[in-house]
Amino acid sequence: MFTHYKNLPNKSRIWIYQSDREFTEKEIEFISEKAEDFINQWTRHGDDLKGSFTIKYNQFLVLAVDESFNNVSGCSIDSSVRFVQQLQTELQLDLMDKMNISFKDNDTINVVKLPDFQRFAKAQKITSTTIVFNNMIDTKEDFENKWEVAASKSWHKRFLV
């Protein structure tokens, strides 16, 4: 059952899917329509899930579930992964490569492979103050407060000089 993202409680569970490129306006419309349709039929063993999505920086798709309404199960998570895989295929982009790392350079969002990120950190092109996206967080509250942070405040700090 779809609800607006802003109406979900802070403890809602989230999954962040980072694209290897920016979405076009047409793709955002397509993703939004498909995501709302998916969420409206998303269930856990036949019980509705109360969920939503948001798109950030035209590059990140965030799915969310209010687990105070119904908890997700392995099957419901699997169905969301299949949904995202279908988007990847239809839009010819990569949303699931966990080896892609995103960071900001002024207002530009860069997506690089982990070895390149490590190389940039070693060369101090990425520093403790570089803004990174911590896609490993799992609640709406953390997404709102700890997703876009200085590298020194994220798991990325292990690569800093």
C-alpha positions as semicolon CSV with decimal commas, in nm:
position;residue;x (nm);y (nm);z (nm)
1;M;0,000;0,000;0,000
2;F;0,160;0,320;-0,120
3;T;0,192;0,618;0,112
4;H;0,387;0,937;0,065
5;Y;0,748;0,915;0,179
6;K;0,715;1,212;0,415
7;N;0,434;1,026;0,598
8;L;0,648;0,726;0,687
9;P;0,781;0,706;1,043
10;N;1,152;0,765;1,100
11;K;1,206;0,401;1,197
12;S;1,088;0,281;0,854
13;R;1,329;0,043;0,686
14;I;1,495;0,160;0,366
15;W;1,703;0,025;0,079
16;I;1,913;0,261;-0,131
17;Y;1,979;0,184;-0,495
18;Q;2,245;0,399;-0,654
19;S;2,247;0,441;-1,029
20;D;2,567;0,441;-1,226
21;R;2,434;0,752;-1,404
22;E;2,178;1,027;-1,359
23;F;1,817;0,950;-1,449
24;T;1,655;1,154;-1,725
25;E;1,328;1,333;-1,654
26;K;1,143;1,066;-1,856
27;E;1,315;0,793;-1,655
28;I;1,215;0,961;-1,327
29;E;0,853;0,964;-1,441
30;F;0,881;0,599;-1,546
31;I;1,050;0,493;-1,220
32;S;0,795;0,686;-1,013
33;E;0,500;0,525;-1,189
34;K;0,651;0,174;-1,169
35;A;0,755;0,219;-0,804
36;E;0,409;0,330;-0,697
37;D;0,253;0,036;-0,885
38;F;0,500;-0,205;-0,725
39;I;0,444;-0,068;-0,373
40;N;0,067;-0,089;-0,416
41;Q;0,096;-0,465;-0,474
42;W;0,392;-0,529;-0,237
43;T;0,299;-0,784;0,028
44;R;0,442;-1,006;0,298
45;H;0,281;-1,348;0,284
46;G;-0,040;-1,192;0,151
47;D;-0,046;-0,900;0,397
48;D;-0,007;-0,550;0,258
49;L;0,311;-0,357;0,324
50;K;0,293;0,017;0,380
51;G;0,569;0,157;0,168
52;S;0,701;0,442;-0,035
53;F;0,997;0,560;-0,237
54;T;1,192;0,872;-0,305
55;I;1,443;0,968;-0,571
56;K;1,738;1,184;-0,468
57;Y;1,971;1,379;-0,694
58;N;1,813;1,208;-0,997
59;Q;2,047;0,919;-0,919
60;F;1,935;0,735;-0,606
61;L;1,618;0,530;-0,572
62;V;1,515;0,469;-0,212
63;L;1,248;0,212;-0,127
64;A;1,097;0,230;0,221
65;V;0,864;0,018;0,437
66;D;0,684;0,112;0,757
67;E;0,759;-0,196;0,965
68;S;0,530;-0,076;1,245
69;F;0,246;-0,162;1,002
70;N;0,386;-0,498;0,883
71;N;0,741;-0,633;0,886
72;V;0,904;-0,728;0,559
73;S;1,003;-1,088;0,497
74;G;1,270;-1,251;0,283
75;C;1,011;-1,307;0,009
76;S;0,901;-0,942;0,010
77;I;1,261;-0,824;-0,001
78;D;1,325;-1,064;-0,290
79;S;1,029;-0,917;-0,478
80;S;1,168;-0,565;-0,433
81;V;1,505;-0,681;-0,567
82;R;1,330;-0,831;-0,872
83;F;1,150;-0,499;-0,919
84;V;1,481;-0,309;-0,916
85;Q;1,641;-0,563;-1,151
86;Q;1,351;-0,512;-1,391
87;L;1,407;-0,134;-1,379
88;Q;1,775;-0,190;-1,456
89;T;1,689;-0,396;-1,761
90;E;1,419;-0,163;-1,891
91;L;1,628;0,153;-1,842
92;Q;1,968;0,001;-1,924
93;L;2,140;0,123;-1,609
94;D;2,303;-0,032;-1,305
95;L;2,132;0,012;-0,969
96;M;2,283;-0,277;-0,777
97;D;2,659;-0,263;-0,808
98;K;2,778;-0,235;-0,448
99;M;3,131;-0,170;-0,574
100;N;3,021;0,172;-0,701
101;I;3,097;0,452;-0,457
102;S;2,943;0,799;-0,479
103;F;3,085;1,123;-0,352
104;K;3,039;1,494;-0,412
105;D;3,282;1,725;-0,580
106;N;3,119;2,064;-0,515
107;D;2,769;2,008;-0,657
108;T;2,867;1,722;-0,886
109;I;2,798;1,364;-0,783
110;N;3,069;1,126;-0,893
111;V;3,023;0,750;-0,914
112;V;3,342;0,546;-0,924
113;K;3,445;0,188;-0,867
114;L;3,586;0,108;-0,523
115;P;3,948;0,072;-0,647
116;D;3,926;0,420;-0,803
117;F;3,784;0,561;-0,480
118;Q;4,075;0,407;-0,290
119;R;4,322;0,553;-0,539
120;F;4,164;0,900;-0,510
121;A;4,178;0,878;-0,130
122;K;4,544;0,777;-0,140
123;A;4,617;1,072;-0,370
124;Q;4,416;1,291;-0,128
125;K;4,168;1,391;-0,397
126;I;3,916;1,250;-0,150
127;T;3,970;1,368;0,207
128;S;3,799;1,341;0,544
129;T;3,575;1,636;0,452
130;T;3,465;1,498;0,114
131;I;3,090;1,437;0,118
132;V;3,009;1,071;0,054
133;F;2,683;0,878;0,035
134;N;2,654;0,604;0,294
135;N;2,419;0,365;0,114
136;M;2,456;0,106;0,393
137;I;2,219;0,279;0,632
138;D;1,881;0,114;0,680
139;T;1,630;0,352;0,840
140;K;1,454;0,663;0,716
141;E;1,593;0,857;1,011
142;D;1,951;0,764;0,925
143;F;1,883;0,838;0,561
144;E;1,767;1,187;0,653
145;N;2,059;1,252;0,889
146;K;2,355;1,025;0,812
147;W;2,335;0,935;0,444
148;E;2,515;1,236;0,301
149;V;2,813;1,288;0,533
150;A;3,181;1,368;0,549
151;A;3,392;1,064;0,463
152;S;3,537;1,075;0,815
153;K;3,189;0,996;0,956
154;S;3,117;0,698;0,732
155;W;3,256;0,353;0,659
156;H;3,452;0,527;0,380
157;K;3,700;0,656;0,641
158;R;3,895;0,329;0,627
159;F;4,032;0,438;0,288
160;L;4,148;0,784;0,393
161;V;4,513;0,870;0,434
